[in-house]
């Protein structure tokens, strides 16, 4: 028995070496290495013969049958041993035989069967059989993934392209149509659907492939809400992969409202493989990441009090305006507006009244601008009005009009009138958008010095 134990231990080391070498750099098929590992185990287990049986979809079938003792009787497979190993997914040990199940994704995909031991297999041989069966399962998994990868090179490239487009902030209809198509194609599905939900939990966008627009599936999709995403799984026929989407990628499966869903389906007789599920999950992660970025930009781009642009949004707008000006040759002008005596409003009436005044002034500014223009909250009571394709003279006239509109405004939360001080600066050759903003700030300071409620144009003398 001591000699048999040493042989079993040495055999396991040999199997480990073979498997490790294969996983690192072998070009041989995983099933061929599985047969080699089984052969090493059988020949060093002390059994007179053994077999490796794998299930390729038609039940257990022998891939090898090794006779280690030439005097052994004709090999006979004991169906009861195999059946028990399949049913229990656990090692079956008899008086003179042993059956070690090969378990992959919770299902028995094969059995390493050893028979005709001179005496009941000991713990060392049982460990050898179990360990080799586990390593064969890893080889089969690796072979399956390599096979899927080999057949899905175009899909992997498509996944990379989707990743690049999402990283660039593209989450429009055309991009989502392509994503739904790639999800269905890469998972060998009959159809697929991507749905994005509004903040209220209703279907906001829907992109499908392989689903008739007037059928019951489409109707069920249109009715889905974040409260019952499982309705999508129930409405799709056959085998289904369903992934909820969320702006929080790390907690996509946590309870709460999802931001959307990705689902694919195919015939019930053709269940999905692990690699196909991983492919869909990868796309779902990409989509969730894109939703997270979109959600972040939406929140970061808007001042929560006044609903104008934030300082973050202003930086993006300034960069866009500068690029536009360099391309078109047309200047842009910045108006930097400040509410006069705003500190006194906060001190005398309280910050809640001050907040209402800020919101009302922001509404006045927004109401006078073109669609091309933008207004962003720059500081506590300062707003930047950005005017693309605008020279300073018409901008000055607009600034004066804004002063008059605010002065004429009657505020529900504040009885007195309010005035604005504004500085104006035009972007031109030789300086940057940031420099233009600095110049507008100098002009604003001059408006304050000159008595407030006025617009001042930047000039070098203000430096």
ZIHUNOR-V396146 format. One record per residue. N is the residue number from 0. PHI is phi in whole degrees, -180 to 180 (NA if undefined). OMEGA is omega in radians with two decimals (999 if undefined). D_FIRST is the distance of its C-alpha to the first C-alpha in Angstrom with 2 decimals. Layout:
((N/PHI/OMEGA/D_FIRST) (N/PHI/OMEGA/D_FIRST))
//
This chain:
((0/NA/3.13/0.00) (1/-63/3.10/3.83) (2/-64/3.12/5.38) (3/-64/3.11/4.93) (4/-63/3.12/6.11) (5/-64/3.13/8.67) (6/-63/3.14/9.74) (7/-65/3.12/10.36) (8/-63/3.12/12.24) (9/-64/3.14/14.16) (10/-64/3.14/14.98) (11/-65/3.08/16.48) (12/-62/3.13/18.48) (13/-64/3.11/19.74) (14/-63/3.11/20.76) (15/-59/3.13/22.50) (16/-64/3.14/24.34) (17/-65/-3.11/25.49) (18/-64/-3.14/26.65) (19/-62/3.12/28.36) (20/-62/3.13/30.10) (21/-64/-3.08/31.31) (22/-64/-3.12/32.64) (23/-85/-3.00/34.49) (24/-153/-3.11/36.23) (25/-82/3.05/34.98) (26/-98/3.12/37.55) (27/-72/3.10/35.08) (28/-67/-3.12/34.99) (29/-62/-3.13/32.46) (30/-71/3.08/31.31) (31/-66/3.09/30.57) (32/-69/3.07/28.34) (33/-61/3.09/26.68) (34/-62/3.13/25.93) (35/-65/3.12/24.54) (36/-62/3.12/22.23) (37/-63/3.13/21.04) (38/-61/3.12/20.55) (39/-60/-3.12/18.33) (40/-65/-3.09/16.16) (41/-64/-3.05/16.08) (42/-70/-3.11/15.40) (43/-115/-3.10/12.38) (44/-91/-3.04/10.85) (45/94/3.09/9.43) (46/-77/3.13/12.56) (47/-76/3.06/15.20) (48/-162/-3.14/17.89) (49/-164/-3.09/19.16) (50/-152/2.97/22.41) (51/-107/3.14/24.20) (52/-117/3.13/27.19) (53/-124/3.12/29.99) (54/-100/3.13/33.14) (55/-99/-3.14/36.19) (56/112/-3.14/38.61) (57/-123/-3.11/38.32) (58/94/-3.10/35.07) (59/-71/3.09/31.49) (60/-135/-3.12/31.49) (61/-66/3.00/28.77) (62/-101/3.01/29.22) (63/-145/3.01/26.45) (64/-140/-3.04/24.38) (65/-106/3.07/21.66) (66/-108/-3.08/20.37) (67/-84/3.13/17.37) (68/-119/-3.06/17.38) (69/-64/-3.14/21.02) (70/-90/-3.09/20.79) (71/-67/3.11/19.91) (72/-71/3.14/22.67) (73/-59/-3.10/25.10) (74/-65/3.12/23.76) (75/-129/3.08/24.98) (76/-84/3.12/25.14) (77/-90/-3.09/25.01) (78/-60/-3.12/28.01) (79/-66/3.09/27.17) (80/-60/-3.10/23.90) (81/-65/-3.11/25.89) (82/-63/-3.13/28.84) (83/-68/3.11/26.98) (84/-64/3.10/25.36) (85/-66/-3.04/28.90) (86/-70/-3.04/30.62) (87/-95/-3.05/28.48) (88/56/3.13/27.37) (89/-129/3.14/24.09) (90/-62/3.09/20.49) (91/-110/-3.12/20.18) (92/-120/3.06/16.93) (93/-110/-3.12/17.19) (94/-63/-3.08/15.26) (95/-131/-3.12/14.53) (96/-148/-3.10/16.01) (97/-154/3.11/16.52) (98/-130/-3.12/19.86) (99/-107/-3.12/20.46) (100/-71/3.06/24.25) (101/-106/-2.97/26.04) (102/-105/3.14/28.75) (103/-133/-3.13/31.92) (104/56/3.09/34.88) (105/81/-3.14/33.61) (106/-116/3.12/33.39) (107/-79/-3.12/30.46) (108/-105/3.14/31.08) (109/178/3.13/28.03) (110/-143/2.95/24.57) (111/-95/-2.98/21.36) (112/-115/3.12/20.08) (113/-122/-3.02/16.74) (114/-143/3.09/16.67) (115/65/2.96/15.32) (116/-79/3.07/11.57) (117/-65/3.05/10.41) (118/-152/-3.06/9.67) (119/-54/-3.12/10.76) (120/-59/-3.14/9.64) (121/-83/-3.07/8.28) (122/-62/-3.12/10.62) (123/-65/3.13/9.50) (124/-70/3.09/10.08) (125/-61/3.11/13.10) (126/-64/3.11/14.41) (127/-58/-3.10/14.19) (128/-64/3.14/16.16) (129/-63/-3.10/18.59) (130/-66/3.14/19.25) (131/-67/3.09/19.91) (132/-60/3.12/22.11) (133/-65/3.14/24.00) (134/-69/3.08/24.58) (135/-65/3.08/25.81) (136/-60/3.10/28.19) (137/-64/3.11/29.53) (138/-64/3.13/30.07) (139/-64/3.10/31.93) (140/-61/-3.13/34.02) (141/-63/3.13/34.89) (142/-64/3.14/35.82) (143/-64/-3.14/37.96) (144/-67/3.12/39.76) (145/-64/3.12/40.38) (146/-64/3.13/41.72) (147/-65/3.13/43.95) (148/-65/-3.14/45.10) (149/-64/-3.11/45.94) (150/-84/-3.02/47.97) (151/-123/-3.11/49.65) (152/-60/3.11/50.94) (153/-63/-3.13/54.48) (154/-70/3.11/53.53) (155/-65/3.08/51.82) (156/-63/3.12/55.02) (157/-63/3.12/57.01) (158/-62/3.11/54.93) (159/-65/3.12/55.78) (160/-65/3.10/59.44) (161/-62/3.14/59.46) (162/-61/3.14/57.93) (163/-65/-3.11/60.69) (164/-68/3.11/63.42) (165/-67/3.13/62.24) (166/-63/3.12/61.97) (167/-82/3.07/65.57) (168/88/-3.13/66.63) (169/-87/3.11/67.22) (170/-142/-3.12/66.69) (171/-94/-3.11/69.53) (172/-56/-3.11/69.81) (173/-63/3.14/69.20) (174/-65/-3.14/66.07) (175/-73/3.03/64.70) (176/-61/3.12/65.54) (177/-63/-3.14/63.53) (178/-64/3.10/60.62) (179/-62/3.13/60.61) (180/-64/-3.13/60.74) (181/-67/3.11/57.86) (182/-64/3.14/55.73) (183/-68/-3.10/56.29) (184/-68/-3.08/55.86) (185/-68/3.13/52.75) (186/-102/3.13/50.97) (187/55/-3.08/52.25) (188/-99/3.05/54.20) (189/-79/-3.12/57.25) (190/-165/3.13/59.02) (191/-158/-3.11/58.89) (192/-150/2.98/61.00) (193/-119/3.10/61.56) (194/-123/3.05/63.66) (195/-113/-3.06/65.09) (196/-105/3.08/66.47) (197/-75/3.10/69.48) (198/-63/3.11/69.43) (199/-82/3.09/70.66) (200/88/3.11/67.54) (201/-100/3.14/69.37) (202/-64/-3.09/68.55) (203/-107/3.10/70.41) (204/-135/3.12/69.10) (205/-142/-3.13/67.23) (206/-131/-3.04/65.90) (207/-124/2.99/64.44) (208/-142/3.13/63.32) (209/76/-3.14/62.97) (210/-125/3.12/64.60) (211/-58/-3.06/68.11) (212/-70/-3.09/70.53) (213/-112/-3.10/72.17) (214/-96/-3.11/69.17) (215/-66/3.13/67.48) (216/-66/3.14/64.69) (217/-61/3.13/67.27) (218/-65/3.12/69.16) (219/-64/3.12/66.10) (220/-65/-3.12/65.42) (221/-63/-3.09/69.01) (222/-91/-3.02/68.71) (223/-68/3.03/65.55) (224/-134/3.12/65.73) (225/-66/-3.13/63.37) (226/-76/-3.10/63.23) (227/-146/3.11/61.54) (228/-67/-3.13/59.70) (229/-63/3.10/57.40) (230/-62/3.10/60.41) (231/-65/3.13/59.58) (232/-61/-3.12/56.09) (233/-71/-3.06/57.63) (234/-84/-3.10/60.34) (235/-85/-3.09/58.20) (236/-85/2.99/56.85) (237/69/3.09/53.36) (238/-77/-3.05/50.53) (239/-133/2.89/51.76) (240/-113/-3.09/50.73) (241/-127/3.12/52.89) (242/-129/3.02/53.12) (243/-70/3.13/55.69) (244/-114/3.12/57.48) (245/-150/3.05/58.60) (246/-68/3.10/60.25) (247/-100/-3.03/57.40) (248/-63/-3.07/54.49) (249/-73/-3.09/51.99) (250/-129/-3.07/52.85) (251/-62/-3.09/53.57) (252/-100/3.09/51.79) (253/-72/3.14/53.32) (254/-68/-3.11/55.81) (255/130/-3.08/59.39) (256/-76/3.08/61.67) (257/-86/3.11/60.26) (258/-91/-3.14/62.39) (259/168/-3.13/61.51) (260/-158/3.02/58.81) (261/-131/-3.13/57.21) (262/-143/3.02/55.99) (263/-132/-3.12/55.07) (264/-151/3.03/54.42) (265/-155/-3.02/53.59) (266/-58/-3.10/52.93) (267/-64/3.14/50.64) (268/-78/-3.09/48.68) (269/-127/-3.09/47.72) (270/-63/-3.13/45.84) (271/-71/3.05/45.71) (272/-91/-3.11/42.74) (273/-58/-3.10/41.46) (274/-62/3.13/43.16) (275/-71/3.05/46.46) (276/-64/3.12/46.23) (277/-65/3.12/45.59) (278/-63/3.13/48.65) (279/-66/3.12/50.84) (280/-64/3.10/49.56) (281/-63/3.11/50.42) (282/-65/3.12/53.94) (283/-61/3.10/54.24) (284/-65/3.09/53.37) (285/-62/3.14/56.01) (286/-64/3.13/58.56) (287/-63/3.09/57.80) (288/-63/3.12/58.21) (289/-65/3.08/61.51) (290/-64/3.13/62.68) (291/-63/3.13/61.80) (292/-66/3.12/63.83) (293/-61/3.14/66.72) (294/-64/3.13/66.69) (295/-63/-3.11/66.63) (296/-65/3.12/69.51) (297/-63/-3.12/71.53) (298/-71/-3.10/71.12) (299/-74/-3.06/71.58) (300/-89/-3.08/74.58) (301/-123/3.03/76.69) (302/-71/-3.01/78.33) (303/-66/-3.12/77.39) (304/-84/-3.00/80.82) (305/-99/-3.09/83.29) (306/62/2.95/81.23) (307/-85/3.07/82.47) (308/-68/3.08/80.15) (309/-87/3.06/78.11) (310/-63/3.08/78.23) (311/-62/3.12/75.03) (312/-64/3.13/76.84) (313/-61/3.13/79.84) (314/-61/3.10/77.86) (315/-66/-3.13/76.68) (316/-64/3.12/80.25) (317/-64/3.11/81.70) (318/-64/3.11/79.28) (319/-64/-3.12/80.16) (320/-65/3.12/83.87) (321/-65/3.12/83.70) (322/-63/3.14/81.87) (323/-65/-3.13/84.39) (324/-65/3.13/87.31) (325/-64/-3.13/86.09) (326/-79/-3.03/85.68) (327/-94/-3.06/88.98) (328/82/3.13/91.16) (329/-93/-3.14/92.26) (330/-79/2.91/92.04) (331/-128/-3.12/90.67) (332/-126/3.09/92.10) (333/-110/2.95/90.54) (334/-109/3.09/92.34) (335/-106/-3.03/90.99) (336/-109/3.14/92.42) (337/-132/3.12/92.48) (338/-78/-3.10/93.83) (339/-69/3.06/96.69) (340/56/-3.10/96.55) (341/-68/3.13/93.21) (342/-60/3.13/92.25) (343/-65/3.09/95.34) (344/-61/3.12/94.36) (345/-63/-3.08/90.98) (346/-69/-3.04/92.63) (347/-85/-3.03/95.50) (348/-114/3.13/93.91) (349/100/-3.06/90.18) (350/-70/3.12/87.18) (351/-66/3.07/86.94) (352/-66/3.09/90.43) (353/-58/3.11/89.54) (354/-64/3.14/86.57) (355/-65/3.10/88.89) (356/-63/3.11/91.31) (357/-59/-3.14/88.56) (358/-65/-3.13/87.54) (359/-68/3.12/91.18) (360/-63/3.12/91.93) (361/-60/3.12/88.83) (362/-64/3.10/90.04) (363/-62/-3.11/93.46) (364/-62/-3.11/91.95) (365/-62/-3.04/89.64) (366/-68/-3.08/92.48) (367/-102/-3.01/94.62) (368/-91/3.03/92.09) (369/-77/3.09/91.39) (370/-64/-3.13/88.04) (371/-74/-3.08/87.47) (372/-81/3.08/88.06) (373/-148/3.05/85.70) (374/-130/-3.10/85.99) (375/-133/3.06/83.34) (376/-80/-3.02/83.35) (377/-95/3.13/83.32) (378/-146/-3.11/83.64) (379/-57/-3.14/84.74) (380/-129/3.14/88.04) (381/-109/3.10/88.04) (382/-128/3.06/87.58) (383/-104/3.04/87.26) (384/-103/-3.10/89.03) (385/-104/-3.03/87.87) (386/-121/3.11/90.34) (387/-65/3.08/89.08) (388/54/-3.06/91.71) (389/-134/3.03/94.35) (390/-79/-2.98/96.84) (391/-71/-3.07/97.91) (392/-64/3.07/101.36) (393/-62/3.09/100.24) (394/-67/3.10/97.42) (395/-64/3.11/100.07) (396/-63/3.10/102.00) (397/-64/3.12/98.86) (398/-60/3.11/98.18) (399/-65/3.10/101.70) (400/-63/3.12/101.29) (401/-64/3.09/98.06) (402/-60/-3.13/99.94) (403/-67/3.14/102.67) (404/-64/-3.14/100.27) (405/-69/3.13/98.47) (406/-64/-3.12/101.79) (407/-84/-3.08/103.05) (408/-70/3.03/99.91) (409/-105/-3.01/100.29) (410/-93/-3.11/97.04) (411/-65/-3.05/96.19) (412/-98/-3.00/94.57) (413/-148/-2.97/97.06) (414/-77/-3.06/100.85) (415/-80/3.06/101.92) (416/-80/-3.09/101.80) (417/-127/3.11/99.15) (418/-125/3.10/99.54) (419/-118/2.89/97.33) (420/-113/-3.03/97.47) (421/-133/2.98/96.14) (422/-114/-3.10/95.46) (423/-124/3.08/95.34) (424/-146/-3.12/93.95) (425/-102/3.08/93.69) (426/-77/3.10/90.79) (427/-153/-3.12/91.96) (428/-58/3.03/91.14) (429/97/3.06/90.05) (430/-146/-3.00/88.15) (431/-100/3.05/85.14) (432/-62/3.12/84.69) (433/-63/3.11/83.63) (434/-67/3.09/86.85) (435/-63/3.11/88.86) (436/-65/3.11/87.40) (437/-63/-3.14/88.31) (438/-67/3.07/91.85) (439/-63/3.12/92.15) (440/-67/3.08/91.14) (441/-63/3.13/93.93) (442/-66/3.10/96.39) (443/-63/3.13/95.27) (444/-61/3.11/95.89) (445/-66/3.09/99.40) (446/-60/3.11/100.04) (447/-64/-3.11/99.20) (448/-65/-3.06/101.53) (449/-89/3.02/104.36) (450/113/3.08/104.44) (451/70/3.13/101.56) (452/53/-3.13/101.86) (453/-157/3.10/102.20) (454/-116/3.12/100.41) (455/-121/3.09/100.35) (456/-90/3.10/99.51) (457/-65/3.01/97.62) (458/-145/-3.11/99.79) (459/-55/-3.13/99.09) (460/-64/-3.12/101.63) (461/-80/-3.09/99.21) (462/-67/999/96.71))
//
